[in-house]
Each structure stands twice: as structure tokens, then as C-alpha cells.
């Protein structure tokens, strides 16, 4: 029965050939206590999944999932299907997986302890072993304090993904930004955002973009120091955040995030561009150097993607309007001009369900349509929180051929679903993953995770 279903005839519906009717839920008999937070498509239509194991301290695990949704037990050591990583005395969090041209991958996240915190980058070989030629035995730590060359200094704890909204008394936040995205250039160099303390003071911090060499060492050709402090031309920094980076085909680096000001229309999202040396590229947006979308409400840029054929830029995020979250999306040309073929050159605000939703991830499809995934609700874990995936045409209209409505909801009984990641398989099928929250005494707690695959 499943073999008779052709993907083109059922876009936006669950793929019945994957796991249990298109849904893989964790824990599985193989993995107990791990929660999937990032995914990466591999050869042979396999998936690499990165999982967090909460504990003292928290550790991470990597596993492979076969095309049919079964765990690849040949991956890892001793037939467990799992590769684990931990650092003594440090809690680890997961942000992203990045593919490498030679078949391995990077794992990027945050480490923290009472008096020490920062970003980490792990480089793995295709067989799941750490690449000992990278960093220190496969690991590069990037502390948030300003570390002088050849030495180190201690700094206080920081929250890499901190936002200025307060959690509701009804439960934990469902959509706090899970760190900023990184990218691997064609030459193997790694570009990633991070936080950095000013003069070692954890109460004063700034956002920077870092570039590493393929071996994990600092690329001192990037701004002469390996990092660039992000400051926006014509926009007071109070503070500026960085949520994502992307590298154009000429090596220029796009940076997106949010800014805050003590003035009317005091909040906004921005997109700016650095040249290959790390200098601000003032040719972006016709000499302005930055594109901003301002608003008096909370507004966030959660994801950025580039269209392969012409370099067009899509930004996806969220904005608060009428006491509800709306998905925010806008499209720019490769040089920073609003694309008038998308929603008349204006930002698109989408509230597809009465509860509202955000956009956490965005992907261009080959035909110019845009896939987005996000979490329904007010941004806290409560009733009527679940996952939403949608497809928009290149002009900004909903693609009604996608699940017959332009969007699809994932909502399992007895749990609340929040979105963590979305990727495309090589054949275009859509994979979305997230956390499953369960009710209990006090706030809801994470009881597992889920991975769904949709036909395209």
C-alpha cells in the first residue's frame, strides 16, 4: 500500500514508509532519555540525529536513522547505534549539525558550568569518530570571555540564547532561540556567531561573528583577529543579537538578528553583510549597509536561507501583534533590496491558526517555493501547542497544493509538540523534529522527542 503512494500526489502528508506511519518517537528501545534537537540528511536517505541527554552534567548523543525510520545499529561503538560525547564538569546544549564536503559533520552548541561558558564545535569523521586533527582532539571551545592569545582567563556564566521575554507562569517557553546558526564555507572554513564578554565582565556582553580555519584554529585573516563585533550602521546597539549567518557564493557573509532601541519603533530585525575580510560591506542595500524591519512589538529573526540559483535571501521569524504571535517572513535580493515579487516587497505576517505561531526554520525549494516550520501558541508550553509546517509560493501566497491548505499540523494526543529543526532529504521529502512535552506537577516537562517525514 505504501509503495503505491507517489510523493507528488500527496505533498504535505505524512510519509507512510517512515517509522510508524511517518512518525518516529523517542525514547525508543535503543535510546532512553535522549531528546532529539537537530537533524542532518545523509547519503542513502539516512538521517543523522543529535540528541541531548539531560543529567549532571548534560551530555549529547549522535545516531543514524535509516530511510525506513529504524535506528542504524551499525553506527557507533559496540553495536549500540550511538556515539556519545561529554566534557567533565560541563553541561552541554545542542544547536546545530553542519555537513562537511568529505562526508563528516560538525556538531555546534553551548557548554556551561558555574564559572565557565561558551560555544563548542566538534568535528566528526563519517564513521562517527572525532577528527583528532581538528581543534584539540576533535573539539574547539570558544569561551565567551575575551581570551588572549596563548592564555586564558575565567569568566562568569552567560546565556547564549537569552531573549528579553519573560516566561509565563503557565509553563516554560516553547520557542526560545536555540542558539545561532553556523555555516561551513566551500573552502572548509567555519563561520559562526557567538557571545563575548566585554573586558571579561559577564554583565556586559556583545555579539560577534567568528571564522575558524578547517582545522579549528582561529582564522586571523578575518578582521585581523578571527572575529567581528556586530554593530549596525545608523542603529544604536542596545544590544544587537545575532541569530544566523549565511555565506554567499563570493564568500561574503550575511548576518541576521534583532536590535533594540529606546525610541519609537524601538525594536526590529536586521540583515547586514560582511566582506571576505570581515569588514562591513556598505554596498549592501544600495550603500546603507543594513536592511531593517522595525516595529514597536517583540520581533525576532529565527532563520535565514539563500536561494541557490540567484542568491535571494529569506528571513523567517516571529512578531507579536494583537496579543498573538504571527510568523514573520521577508525576501531580499542577494544585494539587500526587498524582492517585490514576494508579497509586493513587504514583510509577510502569517497567523495560520487562531492561536498564532512562529517560524523557527525556513528552506528554499528548487521551484522557488519556501518551506517554514514553527510552533503554534503563545511561546510557552501550554494547551494547544503543537508543530506547524507550511509551504508558500514564491509570491508569498500559501501553496494550496500542500496538504490541501498550505500547511500541516502535527499534534499527538497526551503531549505538546515544539519544533527544533527542519531539513530536506535529497529527494525533497521534508523532515521536521522537535520535543514532546508532558503535563505533570508544576510546569510541563520534556518527556521525549519526535521526528516526522512529509511527502513533497
LINUR-V713568 format. One record per residue. N is the residue number from 1. RES is the residue in three letters. SS is DSSP state (@ for helix, = for strand, . for the rest). OMEGA is omega in whole degrees, -180 to 180 (NA if undefined). Layout:
BEGIN
N_RES_SS_OMEGA, N_RES_SS_OMEGA
END
This chain:
BEGIN
1_UNK_._-178, 2_UNK_@_-178, 3_UNK_@_-179, 4_UNK_@_-178, 5_UNK_._180, 6_UNK_._-176, 7_UNK_@_-176, 8_UNK_@_-177, 9_UNK_@_-174, 10_UNK_._-178, 11_UNK_._178, 12_UNK_._176, 13_UNK_._-179, 14_UNK_=_179, 15_UNK_._-175, 16_UNK_._179, 17_UNK_._-177, 18_UNK_._174, 19_UNK_._-177, 20_UNK_=_179, 21_UNK_._179, 22_UNK_._-175, 23_UNK_=_172, 24_UNK_=_-180, 25_UNK_=_174, 26_UNK_=_13, 27_UNK_._172, 28_UNK_._176, 29_UNK_._-179, 30_UNK_._-173, 31_UNK_._178, 32_UNK_._177, 33_UNK_._179, 34_UNK_=_-179, 35_UNK_=_-177, 36_UNK_=_-179, 37_UNK_=_178, 38_UNK_=_-179, 39_UNK_=_-179, 40_UNK_=_177, 41_UNK_=_179, 42_UNK_._176, 43_UNK_@_179, 44_UNK_@_178, 45_UNK_@_173, 46_UNK_._176, 47_UNK_=_165, 48_UNK_=_178, 49_UNK_=_178, 50_UNK_=_-171, 51_UNK_=_177, 52_UNK_=_174, 53_UNK_=_179, 54_UNK_._180, 55_UNK_._-180, 56_UNK_._-5, 57_UNK_._179, 58_UNK_._180, 59_UNK_=_178, 60_UNK_=_177, 61_UNK_=_177, 62_UNK_=_178, 63_UNK_=_175, 64_UNK_=_178, 65_UNK_=_179, 66_UNK_._-177, 67_UNK_._-179, 68_UNK_._177, 69_UNK_._177, 70_UNK_._178, 71_UNK_=_177, 72_UNK_._-176, 73_UNK_._177, 74_UNK_._180, 75_UNK_._177, 76_UNK_._-174, 77_UNK_._171, 78_UNK_._176, 79_UNK_._-179, 80_UNK_._-175, 81_UNK_._-172, 82_UNK_._170, 83_UNK_=_-178, 84_UNK_=_177, 85_UNK_=_176, 86_UNK_._175, 87_UNK_=_-176, 88_UNK_._176, 89_UNK_._-178, 90_UNK_=_170, 91_UNK_=_179, 92_UNK_=_171, 93_UNK_=_-176, 94_UNK_=_176, 95_UNK_=_-166, 96_UNK_=_167, 97_UNK_=_177, 98_UNK_=_178, 99_UNK_=_175, 100_UNK_._-174, 101_UNK_._-179, 102_UNK_._173, 103_UNK_._175, 104_UNK_._-178, 105_UNK_=_174, 106_UNK_=_169, 107_UNK_=_-176, 108_UNK_=_180, 109_UNK_=_-178, 110_UNK_=_170, 111_UNK_=_-179, 112_UNK_=_171, 113_UNK_._-179, 114_UNK_._-173, 115_UNK_._-174, 116_UNK_._-180, 117_UNK_=_-180, 118_UNK_=_176, 119_UNK_=_174, 120_UNK_=_174, 121_UNK_=_175, 122_UNK_=_177, 123_UNK_=_-178, 124_UNK_=_170, 125_UNK_._-177, 126_UNK_._-179, 127_UNK_._177, 128_UNK_._175, 129_UNK_._173, 130_UNK_=_179, 131_UNK_._-173, 132_UNK_._178, 133_UNK_._-177, 134_UNK_._177, 135_UNK_._175, 136_UNK_=_-179, 137_UNK_._176, 138_UNK_._-173, 139_UNK_=_170, 140_UNK_=_176, 141_UNK_=_-179, 142_UNK_=_-177, 143_UNK_=_180, 144_UNK_._176, 145_UNK_._177, 146_UNK_._-176, 147_UNK_._179, 148_UNK_._179, 149_UNK_._176, 150_UNK_._-179, 151_UNK_._180, 152_UNK_._175, 153_UNK_._-177, 154_UNK_._177, 155_UNK_._-180, 156_UNK_._-178, 157_UNK_._177, 158_UNK_._177, 159_UNK_._-175, 160_UNK_._-174, 161_UNK_._-175, 162_UNK_._173, 163_UNK_._-173, 164_UNK_._177, 165_UNK_._-179, 166_UNK_._177, 167_UNK_._178, 168_UNK_._176, 169_UNK_._-178, 170_UNK_._179, 171_UNK_._180, 172_UNK_._179, 173_UNK_=_-179, 174_UNK_._-171, 175_UNK_._173, 176_UNK_._-175, 177_UNK_._-178, 178_UNK_._179, 179_UNK_._-176, 180_UNK_._-175, 181_UNK_._178, 182_UNK_=_-179, 183_UNK_=_175, 184_UNK_=_179, 185_UNK_._179, 186_UNK_._180, 187_UNK_._177, 188_UNK_._177, 189_UNK_._-173, 190_UNK_=_179, 191_UNK_=_-180, 192_UNK_=_175, 193_UNK_=_175, 194_UNK_=_171, 195_UNK_=_178, 196_UNK_=_178, 197_UNK_=_176, 198_UNK_=_180, 199_UNK_._177, 200_UNK_._-177, 201_UNK_=_-177, 202_UNK_=_177, 203_UNK_=_179, 204_UNK_=_-177, 205_UNK_=_-180, 206_UNK_=_178, 207_UNK_=_-179, 208_UNK_=_169, 209_UNK_=_-175, 210_UNK_=_171, 211_UNK_=_179, 212_UNK_=_171, 213_UNK_._-179, 214_UNK_._179, 215_UNK_._178, 216_UNK_._177, 217_UNK_._179, 218_UNK_=_178, 219_UNK_._-176, 220_UNK_._175, 221_UNK_._180, 222_UNK_._180, 223_UNK_._178, 224_UNK_._-176, 225_UNK_._-176, 226_UNK_._178, 227_UNK_=_179, 228_UNK_=_173, 229_UNK_=_-176, 230_UNK_._175, 231_UNK_._-173, 232_UNK_._177, 233_UNK_._177, 234_UNK_._-180, 235_UNK_._179, 236_UNK_._-178, 237_UNK_._-174, 238_UNK_._-17, 239_UNK_._170, 240_UNK_=_175, 241_UNK_._174, 242_UNK_._-179, 243_UNK_._-179, 244_UNK_=_174, 245_UNK_=_174, 246_UNK_=_-179, 247_UNK_=_178, 248_UNK_._-174, 249_UNK_._176, 250_UNK_._177, 251_UNK_._178, 252_UNK_._-172, 253_UNK_=_174, 254_UNK_=_-179, 255_UNK_=_177, 256_UNK_=_179, 257_UNK_=_-178, 258_UNK_=_173, 259_UNK_=_-179, 260_UNK_=_179, 261_UNK_._174, 262_UNK_._-176, 263_UNK_._174, 264_UNK_._-174, 265_UNK_._-165, 266_UNK_._-178, 267_UNK_=_177, 268_UNK_=_172, 269_UNK_=_-177, 270_UNK_=_168, 271_UNK_=_178, 272_UNK_=_-178, 273_UNK_=_173, 274_UNK_=_175, 275_UNK_._-172, 276_UNK_._179, 277_UNK_._-178, 278_UNK_._178, 279_UNK_._176, 280_UNK_=_-179, 281_UNK_._-177, 282_UNK_._173, 283_UNK_._179, 284_UNK_._-178, 285_UNK_._171, 286_UNK_._178, 287_UNK_._178, 288_UNK_._178, 289_UNK_._-178, 290_UNK_=_171, 291_UNK_=_179, 292_UNK_=_170, 293_UNK_=_-172, 294_UNK_=_177, 295_UNK_=_177, 296_UNK_._-178, 297_UNK_._172, 298_UNK_._179, 299_UNK_=_-174, 300_UNK_=_172, 301_UNK_=_-174, 302_UNK_=_-174, 303_UNK_=_179, 304_UNK_=_178, 305_UNK_=_179, 306_UNK_=_176, 307_UNK_._-170, 308_UNK_._-171, 309_UNK_._-177, 310_UNK_._178, 311_UNK_._178, 312_UNK_._-172, 313_UNK_=_172, 314_UNK_=_175, 315_UNK_=_179, 316_UNK_=_-179, 317_UNK_=_-177, 318_UNK_=_176, 319_UNK_=_178, 320_UNK_=_176, 321_UNK_=_178, 322_UNK_._177, 323_UNK_._176, 324_UNK_=_173, 325_UNK_=_173, 326_UNK_=_171, 327_UNK_=_179, 328_UNK_=_177, 329_UNK_=_171, 330_UNK_=_-175, 331_UNK_=_177, 332_UNK_=_168, 333_UNK_._-177, 334_UNK_._-179, 335_UNK_._168, 336_UNK_._176, 337_UNK_._178, 338_UNK_=_-178, 339_UNK_._-176, 340_UNK_._175, 341_UNK_._177, 342_UNK_._176, 343_UNK_@_178, 344_UNK_@_-180, 345_UNK_@_-179, 346_UNK_._172, 347_UNK_._-179, 348_UNK_=_178, 349_UNK_=_-173, 350_UNK_=_171, 351_UNK_._-170, 352_UNK_._177, 353_UNK_._-175, 354_UNK_._-178, 355_UNK_._-175, 356_UNK_=_-179, 357_UNK_=_172, 358_UNK_._167, 359_UNK_._180, 360_UNK_._-177, 361_UNK_=_177, 362_UNK_=_-179, 363_UNK_=_170, 364_UNK_=_168, 365_UNK_._-173, 366_UNK_._-179, 367_UNK_._179, 368_UNK_._176, 369_UNK_._-174, 370_UNK_=_174, 371_UNK_=_176, 372_UNK_=_176, 373_UNK_=_-179, 374_UNK_=_-176, 375_UNK_=_178, 376_UNK_=_174, 377_UNK_._-174, 378_UNK_._-178, 379_UNK_._174, 380_UNK_=_-179, 381_UNK_._-179, 382_UNK_._179, 383_UNK_._180, 384_UNK_._171, 385_UNK_._177, 386_UNK_._-173, 387_UNK_=_-180, 388_UNK_=_175, 389_UNK_=_-175, 390_UNK_=_175, 391_UNK_=_179, 392_UNK_=_173, 393_UNK_._-177, 394_UNK_._178, 395_UNK_._179, 396_UNK_._177, 397_UNK_._176, 398_UNK_=_178, 399_UNK_._-175, 400_UNK_._176, 401_UNK_._-179, 402_UNK_._-179, 403_UNK_._178, 404_UNK_._-177, 405_UNK_._-176, 406_UNK_._-180, 407_UNK_=_179, 408_UNK_=_179, 409_UNK_=_172, 410_UNK_=_-173, 411_UNK_._179, 412_UNK_._179, 413_UNK_._173, 414_UNK_._179, 415_UNK_._177, 416_UNK_=_-174, 417_UNK_=_174, 418_UNK_=_-174, 419_UNK_=_176, 420_UNK_=_-173, 421_UNK_=_176, 422_UNK_=_177, 423_UNK_=_173, 424_UNK_=_171, 425_UNK_._-179, 426_UNK_._178, 427_UNK_._175, 428_UNK_._178, 429_UNK_._-171, 430_UNK_=_178, 431_UNK_=_179, 432_UNK_=_177, 433_UNK_=_179, 434_UNK_=_-178, 435_UNK_=_175, 436_UNK_=_-178, 437_UNK_=_179, 438_UNK_=_176, 439_UNK_._179, 440_UNK_._177, 441_UNK_._-177, 442_UNK_._-179, 443_UNK_._172, 444_UNK_._-180, 445_UNK_=_179, 446_UNK_=_-179, 447_UNK_=_-178, 448_UNK_=_178, 449_UNK_=_-175, 450_UNK_=_174, 451_UNK_=_177, 452_UNK_=_176, 453_UNK_=_-179, 454_UNK_=_172, 455_UNK_._-176, 456_UNK_._NA
END
